[in-house]
Amino acid sequence: MSGPSMTSDNHVTDDRPARGAAKVLHDILDDMAAAGPATHREEANTETDDGSPKARLGDLIDRLDERAFGLMLLLLALPCCLPFVYLLPQIVALPMLALAGQMAAGRAHPWLPESLHERTFSVPAFQTVIARSEKYLSWIERFARPRLLSVTSDRGAQIVGGLLLIPTASILVPLPSTNTIPGIGVAIAALGLIERDGLLVILGLTIGFLWVTLLLLLGAEAAELIKNWLTAQA
């Protein structure tokens, strides 16, 4: 039976079949919810206003395996995929930008600034997001397999991280439903990183960039209309 191995730059790989991303995230969140305040003794407030357990982003990262970048990006992208969800996508886009930037810089493992590391989230809220997304993730994972490995190699991951900054930044645009399409693109790219499937990564980036292009075209058209209207009023 094959086991874990080390790549040339000390990244851990594993030839054994990996659990699906949704299952990994589901199990981690279930464990954090069951552990409750005992897992976060140093934090005085471990519940939201409605009494549901909450956890820190840093605690979540600490529980992830060598696929941490992909898993973390996927977890944060999932709330952005859902339509008519407001504020939360803009909040999670900030750590997503930090993660993509670190990938671009060539880091082997995620690191978050103290302010993002200590940022808390509602565990049940994310469990709901995972549950709603799990059937779609499982469907995609059935087709995922290692291919176009140069895209998810160390150098390729750096390029992917730099490219992910663009659709991730577009999630910050404070317009209704502008988070859904780039969120889907980032989620698919993250799944590609997790499964080492370069084709999925390219598909996710393509979706994200097509959305950004459309957003820019619509913005330019709106600016032109405003300019013409102002000229007519002068």
Secondary structure as the mmCIF struct_conf table of DSSP 4:
data_model
#
loop_
_struct_conf.conf_type_id
_struct_conf.id
_struct_conf.beg_label_comp_id
_struct_conf.beg_label_asym_id
_struct_conf.beg_label_seq_id
_struct_conf.end_label_comp_id
_struct_conf.end_label_asym_id
_struct_conf.end_label_seq_id
STRN STRN1 PRO A 4 MET A 6
TURN_TY1_P TURN_TY1_P1 SER A 8 ASP A 9
BEND BEND1 ASN A 10 ASN A 10
STRN STRN2 VAL A 12 ASP A 14
BEND BEND2 ARG A 16 ARG A 16
HELX_LH_PP_P HELX_LH_PP_P1 PRO A 17 GLY A 20
HELX_RH_AL_P HELX_RH_AL_P1 ALA A 21 ALA A 35
HELX_RH_3T_P HELX_RH_3T_P1 GLY A 36 HIS A 40
TURN_TY1_P TURN_TY1_P2 ARG A 41 GLU A 42
BEND BEND3 ALA A 44 ALA A 44
STRN STRN3 GLU A 47 GLU A 47
TURN_TY1_P TURN_TY1_P3 ASP A 49 ASP A 50
BEND BEND4 GLY A 51 GLY A 51
STRN STRN4 PRO A 53 PRO A 53
STRN STRN5 LYS A 54 ARG A 56
HELX_RH_AL_P HELX_RH_AL_P2 LEU A 57 ASP A 62
TURN_TY1_P TURN_TY1_P4 ARG A 63 ARG A 63
TURN_TY1_P TURN_TY1_P5 GLU A 66 ARG A 67
HELX_RH_AL_P HELX_RH_AL_P3 ALA A 68 CYS A 81
BEND BEND5 LEU A 82 LEU A 82
TURN_TY1_P TURN_TY1_P6 PRO A 83 PHE A 84
BEND BEND6 LEU A 87 LEU A 87
HELX_RH_AL_P HELX_RH_AL_P4 LEU A 88 ALA A 105
TURN_TY1_P TURN_TY1_P7 GLY A 106 GLY A 106
BEND BEND7 ALA A 108 HIS A 109
HELX_RH_AL_P HELX_RH_AL_P5 GLU A 114 HIS A 117
TURN_TY1_P TURN_TY1_P8 GLU A 118 GLU A 118
STRN STRN6 THR A 120 SER A 122
HELX_RH_AL_P HELX_RH_AL_P6 VAL A 123 PHE A 143
BEND BEND8 PRO A 146 PRO A 146
STRN STRN7 ARG A 147 ARG A 147
BEND BEND9 LEU A 148 LEU A 148
HELX_RH_AL_P HELX_RH_AL_P7 LEU A 149 THR A 152
BEND BEND10 SER A 153 SER A 153
HELX_RH_AL_P HELX_RH_AL_P8 ASP A 154 SER A 170
TURN_TY1_P TURN_TY1_P9 ILE A 171 LEU A 172
BEND BEND11 VAL A 173 VAL A 173
BEND BEND12 LEU A 175 LEU A 175
TURN_TY1_P TURN_TY1_P10 PRO A 176 ASN A 179
HELX_RH_AL_P HELX_RH_AL_P9 THR A 180 GLU A 195
TURN_TY1_P TURN_TY1_P11 ARG A 196 ARG A 196
STRN STRN8 ASP A 197 ASP A 197
HELX_RH_AL_P HELX_RH_AL_P10 GLY A 198 GLN A 233
#
